[in-house]
Amino acid sequence: MTVPEVAYGEDAYTPGQLRRRSEGDYRHSRKFRTFAAGGERLAHRDPSVDISPMHEWQHNTPQELREREADPAMAKFNDPEYRADQPLRWDEESIRFTSHTKRAFIFGMARVLGMGGVFFLTPISLLGTIYAAALFADEARYGSYFSNFFNYPNWFVVLAFVLPCVFLWGGASLVQRLAPNFAAGMQPGPMWELNRRTGLVTVFADPSKKRTAWQVAHVRPFHEFDCYLLSTPDPQGSPQYSLSLVHHLDEVQVRLVGMFGATQSHLEQRANWDMLQRYMDVSQPLPDFPMLEQDRPADPTTREHDQHTGRDPRFWRDMDDATYDRYVEAQQGKINALYLG
């Protein structure tokens, strides 16, 4: 495959650009500060350590990469022109994110509620009905205890709980299996993009409707954003950490929780921030973790680095499971040493 020649834009990010941030007083309202930047501001760094979050290692094993590589349906993602119009993207050029549609949320909730009802409400309703049937049999004046127990007139109550739950669970699962694009589709446009080639952060206006998808709301250089570590409690009260990129002057925010999720460990989020800084820094090669391996030859700095070091272009994809597990363990140790040391 011929690697297309590409070039970085004149504003592509390097750590030295932080000294060129525009000056002035920030124009953040109190509400915006509370919800977008109400946590710890993480330092801008020049991460020379090749760090990456554990999530990307756990969900992109060599076996999974080889399966995707052999899947004919995935071949279209090798075409840069095809990827250019995709609202969800992560390659040598950009990280672009969008969320699922409201329809996907409805089907997902129906499946979860149905499953929860089958395994939670059904036993409760069955035990309650058994108890009521036992009381009915005790109080009956005629007939045997067991005949009255089984002739209890309200046994249908169990079915009243079971059938709707089975319908929700089974129906939603069936639609997700037979029509996955309908049930779990993505919004027609992206929510935001971090572009390594240009060094720009783009926030889109309204990705949920076709007529407004891809309309740009804000474009700012990456070096003008600060990263905040946000903490919110989960239903049990334990802290859940996520990241938010906030422009240092204007009310422009990129919520990274959709792409990287919320975690109980703040270490994972700190690794996410350092990985993003390295990803955007065109003076350094792309972060070296499995998911980005096939994209390395298309990035100029990375290609030069790999040629100089003699890196095997299939280093991760051809790795056996035991060796990969050792690298995963080493990566977790590297994160612990970097942020706890």
Secondary structure, 3 states (H helix, E strand, C coil): CCCCCCCCCCCCCCHHHHHHCCCCCCCCCHHHHHHHCCCEEECCCCCCCCCCCHHHHHCCCHHHHHHHHHCHHHHHHHCHHHHCCCCCEECCCEEEECCECHHHHHHHHHHHHHHHHHHHHHHHHHHHHHHHHHHHHHHCCCCCHHHHHHCCCCCHHHHHHHHHHHHHHHHHHHHHHHCHHHHCCECCCCCEEEECCCCEEEEECCCCCCCCCCCEEEEEEHHHEEEEEEEEECCCCCEEEEEEEEECCCCCEEECHHHHCCECCHHHHHHHHHHHHHHHCCCCCCCCCHHHHHHHHHCHHHHHHHHHHCCCCCCCCCCCHHHHHHHHHHHHHHHHHHHHC
